[in-house]
Structure formats: structure tokens, C-alpha cells
Amino acid sequence: MNPTGNHAAPRLALVTGGIGGLGTEICRQLAAAGRLVVAADLPAKPERLAAFRAATAEFGATIVYRELDVSDHAACAAAMATLEGEHGSVDILVNAAGITRDASLRKMTAAQWHELMRVNLDGVFNTCHAAIDGMTTRGFGRIVNISSVNGQTGQFGQTNYSAAKAAVHGFTMALAREGARKNVTVNTVSPGYCDTPMVAAVPAEIRAQILAGIPVGRLGQPADIARAVAFLTADDAGYLTGVNLPVNGGYFMSF
Ligand code: CAA
């Protein structure tokens, strides 16, 4: 064990949505915790990739980018097989890939529903489906699925997103039971409104109302979310499973 409570030999972490608003910081904190990190994301524009490389430069080759579309089941299986072949194992999986297709239900198209489900819910199935066999066989795994406060409360204009994010935690709890005897933990982190491009796209007036309702008085920072992910993926976090960890500045409190 090193001071972060993690195994001395680097474990491999796959972070989907890895170059995104939350994903980049999750990659950074996992690398800081001694992990080798693969940031998997859709093919990105050169500027976006350059920004990611600049944000992670201090970690050198400890963080690498690979193209992956999480909505593609076969591609997820192939990516997992490739990584397991190269490194021997994928030990940590963080599902941070997510999109919004906001519209009130009366205006929502079937395409907006299905596109969102394919990424936010099927994506979690696809990557976990590819990872679970290796993790249980090896007797170690840490899976974190990123949900949302809006899966817990529902949000106007987000029947698709709220449904998918609520479903993610149902999936987490079921898979947590399946992995429990094999030291494979499965947990959910539910961010509130964070300082990311996704939230920046919310109309300013609505964003101001939301901000006024956050007891801590600010949007979450990606580092606030990444901290929770690093905590749940530590080697010595084996007794934490099936948990939903809200990180929302007090925006929604429950027990
Ligand atoms: N609550 C109640 N009523 C509302 C409402 C709300 N929050 N928002 C709009 N309405 C009302 C309007 O006042 C209007 O009423 P009238 O018909 O009486 O005038 C009516 O609903 C408008 O309905 P529309 O179907 O025409 O809605 P719209 O097209 O104007 O806007 C929307 C819908 C695009 C979804 C817009 O409300 C919106 O962008 N909302 C923000 C959604 C949001 O918070 N998304 C979060 C994205 S970030 C994220 O998801 C990250 C995370 O995990 C936290």
C-alpha cells in the first residue's frame, strides 16, 4: 500500500467521457492516486484534445486518450479486451460519459429519448458488461457510475435524463450484489450542478435560479466530484458497495 491506500503496482483505470468536464478531473485525481488512466471518449476536435492534453500534461504518459463510443456494445467489448491484453487487467471503471437532450416531454422527439438512453444508460451496461467478467475472475474491481441529482429529484425538461440517471443507480445496486463476494464494488456518484460545459448550456435565468438553491452557494467544481470517485475506487474501499454518494453542495438532502 502507498500513502493513498492503493496497491503499489499501478492499477489500470478506464474513465469514459474521460476528456469531458468531469472526466478530465477524474483522470487527474486517479493518476494522482497512482493509477494508470485511460481516458476513453468520442473522437474529439483537435482543440478539445489539446485542452485535455494541457490539463493532464503534468501526469505524462500515465494518462492516455483512446477513442471509444460507449453506445457501441461491440466497441466496448473490443476496447476492454485490448486493454486487458496490453496491461493484464482493467481494475477500475468510471462511467462518466453522458449527454443531455433537454426538452419538455410534449416537445421531446423519440430521437432525443433514444440518443440519450443509448449513451447514458446503454453505455453503462456496455462497459460494465465488458469489464465484469475479468474483475470478478481476478477478485478485484472498482466501478463508479456517474448519475445526477436530477435522477434523484427529476428536473423539468429532463424526463429522458432523469429516467436514465435514476436507472443507473438501480443498475449499480444490482451489480453491487453480483460483485460483492469477489471484491468488485459498484457505486454511484450523483453530482449536483457543476461548473462544466453541460451546465453552462442551461439558459442563464434557469441557472441563476438553481444556483440560488444551492446551500453551499456555488456550483460544484469537477474536483469535488473527482474526489468522491477517488475515494470510492481506493483499494481499501472494499466495504463500500451499492452506495449512492451525492455531491451537490446540499442542493438535495436525503437519507
Ligand atoms: N418548472 C415549472 N414550469 C416550468 C419550468 C420549470 N422548471 N420551466 C419552464 N416551465 C414552464 C414555462 O414557464 C412555460 O409555461 P407556460 O406554457 O405557462 O408559459 C412552460 O413550462 C414552457 O414549456 P416548454 O415545453 O415550452 O419549455 P421550453 O421549451 O420553454 O423550455 C427547457 C424547456 C428547454 C427544458 C428549459 O426549461 C430548460 O432548459 N430547462 C433546464 C433543464 C436543466 O436544468 N437541465 C440540466 C442540464 S445540466 C445537467 O443535467 C447536469 C446535471 O446532472 C445536474
Residues whose N, C-alpha, C, O or C-beta is under 5 A from the ligand:
A	BS01	CAA	T100 D102 A103 S104 S147 S148 V149 Q155 F156 G157 P191 G192 Y193 M198 V199 V202 P203 I206
